[in-house]
Amino acid sequence: MPGAERERVASFGHPEDGLYDATPWYHWGPYLSERAWGTVREDYSPDGEAWTYFPHDHARSRAYRWGEDGMGGISDVGQNLCLALALWNGRDPILKERMFGLSGPEGNHGEDVKEYWWFLDALPSHAWLSWRYHYPQSEFPYAALLAENARRDHAQPEFELIDTGIFDDDRYWVVDVVHAKADPHDLLMEIRVTNAGPDEATLHVLPQLWFRNTWSWDVGAVTPSLAATGPAQVTAQHPRFGELEWELAPGPDGCAPELLFCDNETNTARLYGSPGGTGYPKDGINDHVVGGAPTVNPERVGTKGAAWYRLTVPPGETQVVRVRLRPPTPSPAFGGEFDAVLEQRHAEADEFYGEVIPADVDDDARLVARQAFAGMIWGKQFYCYDVKRWLQGDPTQPPPPPERRGGRNAGWLNLDARDVLSMPDPWEYPWFAAWDMAFHTVALAHVDPAFAKYQLLVLCREWFQNPNGALPAYEWSFSDTNPPVHAWAALHVWDIDGRRDTDFLARLMPKLLMNFTWWVNRLDPEGDHLFGGGFLGLDNISAIDRSHLPPGGRLEQADGTTWMAFYSLTLLEIAVILAEKDDAWTDIEVKFIEHFVLIVDAMHSQGLWDETDGFFYDVFHSSDGETVPIKVRSIVGVLPLMGTVIIGPELLATIQTLQKRFAGFLGQDSSADVPDYGRVVPIPGTDAVALGVVPPGAVRRVLSRVFDEAEFLSPYGLRALSRYHLDHPVWVELGGSRLVVGYEPAESRTGMFGGNSNWRGPVWMPVNYLVLRNLQRYSRSLGSAGEVEYPTGSGRTQTLAECTEDLRTRLISLFTRGADGRRPCHGWVDKLQNDPRWRDHVTFYEYFHGDNGAGLGASHQTGWTGLVADLICRPDPFAGAKSAWDL
């Protein structure tokens, strides 16, 4: 990690009690979500309907309990004080203080943000952050977006903001926000407003500073304060960090902004028709600016403040607003030093990414990687959720309804989070998800390895991990099961960070052993080494809802069982690394070889492998003894390709001491009463062997489907469902019902999971990434002997290494400009493809159309889709290695 930025983040270390122990450069960051309304944390309803209990319409008027939201904003690490942007075009019915989107029940796909903004750049220390937003000059069409999306059904595309015509004739504002730090506690904010339209127009720009409400929930809690201490200065007083000065530069007209104050407390009169509370509630600034109401405090004090700038901008021109937040100092806030800090931090960002991204990467791929990294950094979010307190209620508030005690997350009383976590998407998913976070760390390790390690460690700490060993899945149901990818992620983070920090692996390993044991005890109820797990993140991939089976039924899952084989191998690899310093880990190596062998034999001998089809399927066992294979060609049957490990001579000698039990498996004894699937393959020119879930002959059969452009292989990666099912849908007779699965390249039309942005057949980055990386590993064990037909049916033969390089290129090409100048991820929207103000701003969607690569689902899913940055920066992590992790 180069230069000044390396020094800032090098002292992160391994804080025992959260980010409060981290380097001071982490004390302020982009920890403010784009959405806090409609989350589980803010839901105190009896029925658990979070979207309807706290809708967008309430957000400006109701004080949040657990977190804050804003636009282009930052906060301190404990989110006590927040700084963000509000805008008003003079026509909207409300200030634009937060991003608008549909709630889950409100649209044909629902749960979808209806705004355009981008995370353009960021340093991991947050010394430099760049954000852009396009704000319409006409009235924002809130009602039209709701009405049209409610009218459309699942067969129709979502109705987006750009579809309303509101950006026609370029009548919008380009709003750029930059945050830069002069030092860890000296925060500079610059807002640049460009009139993209043909006529002069006026924009109201309101930087806002406010305290998260931490005083309304406890008896005797101290209320912090904001107070005007000059015509363009506000003093912030808080028990945690003392006194800060918020300084406001004159506007382009040379005048100081108008200072407005209210209290970050609920407007009970508006929401509930009840009097009382503060006379200047949370929406006081909104009501004053938009409607001229006397709802701001004339004493110029409160817990929420704004600086009101009115900018009249000629067409094509730009005007600038600057503010600064820092401890009291006599030095000037603005002028040459402000300019110098911005220039220096920008230059440091260029230097940083000049070394992080390899020199041989072309300019367009470099742009994609840099924006992907920026999105990962902007996705660091403050996350506060004390489940026990949430269930029981606060002493100063009415008690929650009794239904909550046995409802959502009631079994997670240990979970007491107050951390900065990597979130999948700060609007659609403003909460952590366990397996998403694991993928995030692989991308983050390139720019912020200490923070990446912390993400894996903190989820295994006692305030997250359940005492029974389970890891919390995600806020809507901590008890759901996510694929166990933390050990795999830890290995990649360790590798990207230079393979130095073995102590990190040693700290993580005991908690992973607990989690592995939980899987063995809870998700293999028959003890036959075949595992379930429910939907495991693969929402509509099956004919049935895998998390809600017919009564008495049991589903043995090809993916759940593969995940456990994969988990065994990754824990084996960590044990081998740790055994280099501590022989006590040798016995653990044997444990995981044993688990792996038993799981793989079960997969082949108990029906998950279909010899006729040459593919893996889920198998359903009904209560009356009927066994029904769910013969859908999906990514479920491709995932077994992940299960490959390279075993060096020392470990091989250890395993061979087991002799009789595994002799047949290892090919040492042809008379052993163990099926010889040939899963152990000598690596030419070495003393190592490759050990895998899928035997070499079967690998070729599976790959013949994976590399078939009429099945899984799309121009942009692997589809989640074979295109074969477009003309050959699968019908399943189950429990008296006849169920069907057909290929759908975009979002699923089934309502199985509510129909809200759930996928069935698109290209999905995390599983593509897993399959790609493990095929790269496997290709190293085969060398030139690993030639296959690619694409299937083409008559062309390539080495597996060449095939994986082409697959990597296809995935990257989702985001880069093709020969036609278009980025597939931007889909069919010409403005996104051709307009200079739009075309080079990349959003990292949740998943992508299986045929044309258009982005779908969450539009700012910079989490797992941010893996593209790793694909660009690290083409093949196993290239040149004697064996995969030098085992």
NORWOFEN-V139113 format. One line per field, one symbol per residue. phi: phi as a letter, one per 40 degrees, with the letter a starting at -180 (. if undefined). psi: psi as a letter, one per 40 degrees, with the letter a starting at -180 (. if undefined). burial: I if it has 9 or more other ideal C-beta (glycine too) atoms within 8 Angstrom, else O. A space follows every 10 residues. Layout:
# NORWOFEN-V139113
phi=???
psi=???
burial=???
This chain:
# NORWOFEN-V139113
phi=.cfdccccbc cdgbdcbgcc ccddcccbac ccccabcgcc dccbccbgcc cccbcdcccc bbcccbabba bfbbacccfc bbbabbbacg bccaccbacc accdccacbg facbabaacc aabccgcabb ababbcccdc cdcccccccc ccbccbcccb dcccgcccgf cabcbbbbbb bcadbbbbbb bbbbccccbd abbcbbdbba cccbbcbbcg ccccabacbi caabbbbadc bgbbbbbbcd cdcgcccccb babcbccccc cbgbcggccb cdcccdcccc bgccbbcccf bibababcbb bbbcdgbbbb bbbabacdac cccbhccddc cccccccccc cdccbccdcc ccccccdccc cccdcccccc bcbbaccccc ccgcccbdcc ccdccbcdgc cbcccbcabb bcccacbcbc acbccddccd ccccccbacc cccdcccccc cccbccdchc cccadcadcc bbdcbccccd cccdcccgfc cccdccccdd cccccccddc cbbbccgbgb bbhgcfgbdb cbcbcccbcd dgcbbcbccd ccdcccddcc cdcccccccc baccccccdc dcccdccccc ccdccbhccb cccgacbcbb bcccgcbbcc cbcbcdccdd cccbabbccc ccccccccfd cbccccgcac cccbdccgcb bccdgbccbb bacbcdccdc cccccdcccc bccbcbhccc bccdccbbcc bbcafgbbbb bbcbcbcccc cdbggcfcbb bccbcccdcc cdcccccccc cbgccccbca cdgcgcbbcc cccccccccc cccdbccccc gbcdccgccc cccbcdcbcb bbbbccabdc bbgccbgccb ccccccddcc cccbdacbcg ccadbfc
psi=hiaddddded edaghdfaed eiideedhaf ehieheieid dehfidefgd dddgiddede ehhideiiia hfiiiidefd hihahiihee dieiigeihi iiideeiddi fhifihiihd iiideeehhh iiihhidihh gddddddddd diaeeiiihi ddeeeeeief gihhhhhhhi hdidehhhhh hhhhheieii ihhhhghhhi hhheeeeihe ihhaihhhei dfhhhhhidd ebhihhhhii ideeiiihhi iahgihgddd defhiaaieg adeddddddd eeigeiheef iaehiihhhh hhhiheihih hhihhiihie iidiaddddd dddddddddd ddedddhide hidddddddd ddddddddeh ihhhhhdddd ddiideiiii iddddeahed efeehghgih ihidhecdgf iihddddddd dddddddgdd ddddddddee idechideei hhciddgdei hihgeddddd ddddddeefd gddddddddd dddddddddd ddegdefeeh ibeadfegcf eieiheegii heihhhhddd dddddddddd dddddddded dhededdddd dddddddddd ddddefedhh ddefihiihh hideehhhhg ghgiddedde edghihhidd dddddeeebd dedddefehe eifhhgefeh hihheieiih hidhiddddd ddddddehee cdhiefahie hhededegih hhhhfeihii hihhebiiei edfeegfiid eihhdddddd dddddddddd edbeefhihh iheeehhiid dddddddddd ddeddihade eihddeaehd ddddhdedde hhigidiihe deeiiiahef gecdeeeddd dddgdheehe idicff.
burial=IIIOIIOIII OIOIIOOIIO OIIOIIIIII IIIIIIIIII IIIOIOOIOI IOIIIIOIII IIIIOIIIII IIIIIIIOII IIIIIIIIIO OIOOIIIIII IIIIOIIIII IIIIIOIIII IIIIIIIIII IIIIIIIOOI IOOOIIOIII OIOIOOOIIO IIOIOIIOOO IIIIIIIIII IOOIIIIIII IIIIIIIOOO IIIIIIIIII IIIOIIIOOO IOOIIIIIOO OIIIIIIIOO OOOIIIIIIO IOOOOOIOII IIIIIIIIIO IOOOOOIOOI IIIIIIIIII OOOOIIIOOO IIIIIIIIII IOIOIOOOII IIIIIIIOOO OOOOOOIIOO IIOOIIOIIO IIIOIIIOOO IOOOIIIIII IIIIIIIIII IIIIIIIOII IOIOOOOOOI OOOIOOOOII OIOIIIIOII IIIIIIIIII IIIIIIIIII IIIIIIIIII IIIIIIIIII IOOIIIOOII IIIIIOIIOI OIIIIIIIII IIIIIIIOOO IIOIIOIIIO IIIIIIIIII OIIIOOOOII IIIOIIOIII IIIIIIOOII OOIIIIIIII IIIIIIIIII IIIIIIIIIO OOOOIIOIII OIIIIIIIII IIIIOIOIII OOOIIIIIII IIOOOOIIII IIIIIIIIII IIIIIIIIOO IIOIIIOIOO OIIIIIOOOO OIOIOOIIII IOIOOOOIII IIIIIOOIII IIIIIIIIOO IIIIOIIIII IIIIIOOOOI OIOIOOOOII IOIIIIIIOI OIIOIIIIII IIIIIIIIII IIIIIIIIII IIIOOIOIII IIOOOOOIII IIIIIIIIOI IIIIIIOIOO OOIIIIIOOO IIIOOOOIIO IIIIIIIIII OOIIIIIIII IIIIIIIIII IIIIOIOIOO IOIIIOI
